[in-house]
Amino acid sequence: MSHSHTHVTAAVRDEACPVTEVLDRVAGKWSIGILIAAAHGPVRFTELERAVNGISRRMLTLNLRRLERDGLLVRTVYPTVPPKVEYSLTPMAWELHTSLTGLVGWAERHRSAVAEARAAYDTAAKQGPDAD
């Protein structure tokens, strides 16, 4: 492989890695649910915990910190006893929210078709390659 080709590959990799990292973060198992729920915000921790089905307190805490670090959530602490904490979407997250709701809508509309395709694939796989 030539040096120039290696350079191009490294440049593409260096540009693609951050994009992949961001997509992995926002498309993570819990991130979509958190961002969709926070769009109804400002929202408190316990409200998010109830809204995101199946998430543990620990996973919610970790994901909230990551989303805040990535600039997608704002955490506001009110000086009360006990402290009141709310989470809100940032302008960047609101832009992302539009895409996420489209993705969630697509998943809801095509859930049955995906299940049917999986069942057909699994049935064909059980019959083996000689079934053609």
N, C-alpha and C positions, 0 to 999 in steps of 0.2 A: 504494500500500500504506500502511495507516495506521501511525502510530508504535507503537501497542500491538501490532500484528501483527509488526512488526520486532523489538520487544523479546522477544516470545515466541519468534520464530525464533532470535534470538541466544542466548536462554537454553537452548533445546533444543540448538543447535549447541555451546555451551560444555559442556553436560553430555555430549553424544554423542561429541565429539572425543576426550576421554580414554578413553572406553570403546572406541572404535574403535582407538585407539593400542594399548591393552592387548591387545585381541583380535588385532590385526595382529602384535604381538610374540610372543604365545604360540602363535599358529597359523601362524607363519612356517615357511618351508620346512624349516629345521633344528631349530627349537625343540622341536617335538613329539618328534622322535627323541632329542634330548638329554635331555629330561625323562623320557621313558620309560626310557632307558638308565640315567639317574642314580637311578632308583627302585630299582635293584639295588645301590645304593651303600652306603657311600661308594665312589666310583669315581674312578680316576685318569684323567688326560688321554688317555693312550694307549689305555686301555680304551674310553673314549668314542669316540675316533677309529676304533677297529675296529667299534664297535657301530653307529655312524651311517653307513650306507652312502653313499659318494660325497662326504662332506664333506672339504674341504681343511683343513689345519692352521690356516690363516689364518681361515677361516670358523668353525671350531670355537672358536678363541680369541675372535673377536669376539662370537659368540653366548654363550659362557660369561660374558664380561664383562657383556653386556646382561642376561642372566638373573640374574646376581649383583646387578647394580645395581637390577633390578626386585624384588629380594627373593625370588626363586624358588630360588636356589642359594646355598649357603654354601661358600666356598672356604677350606679349612684347609691351612695350610702348616706342615709339620713341620721343625724345625731339624736336619736331617740333611745329610750331604754324599753325593751331591747332594740338594738339597731335595726332599722328598716333598710332593706337592700332591694333595689329594682334594676331590671335589665331592659335596655331599649336598643332597637336597631340603629346603626349609624346610617348616614346617607348612602354609603357604599353598600351596606347590607340591604337597604331598601331596593337598590338597583338589582341586586342579586335575587331578592325576594320575587321579583317579577318572573325571572327564569325558573326559580324553584317551584312556584305555583303552577307554571306551565308543565314542568316535569311531573309534579305530583298529579296533576289533572290527566296527563297522558297515561301515567301508571294506573290510575283508577279506571280510565276508559278501556284500557287494553289488558287489564288483569285477567279476565276470562279467556281471552285469546291466547295469552301467554301460558295459562294453565292447560288449555287444550293442546297447544303445540308441544308442551312438555310431555303430556300424557301420550300423544301420538308418537313422539320420539322414543319414549321409554318402551312403549309397546313394540315398536319396530326393532329396537335394540335387543329386546328379550327374544324376538323371533330369530335373531342372528343374521349374519351377512348372506346366508344362502336363501333367505326368504324372498329376495328380489326376483 
